[in-house]
Amino acid sequence: MAARKMDLPMGGTAQVEDVQIVRRKEEVAEYELDDGSVIRIANPLMSVVRVQGQFDPMGNPTYFVFTQTVQLCVKSEDIMKKPKENEVRN
């Protein structure tokens, strides 16, 4: 793919190259909270770019990854849920 210039999140501008994701294996974290709720969180990659001419101390290329946090409440106590229309709670 063709290189392009991009403003980096850390400041400055660098030449980067888009890198396609060819396989995904994402783990979802699940947390039980002290109020009885259970939430699941995932951070899937939206895109990846390789910074041209930048390498880590072991010589590996430097990448910037762009993610989106996805959160889902999979369990909560009924008292914590939004009341249904016309429902009265004591």
Secondary structure, DSSP 8 states (H G I E B T S, - for coil): --EEEEE-TTSSEEEEEEE---------EEEE-TTS-EEEEE--EEEEEEEEEEE-TTS-EEEEEEE--EEEEEE--GGGS---TT----
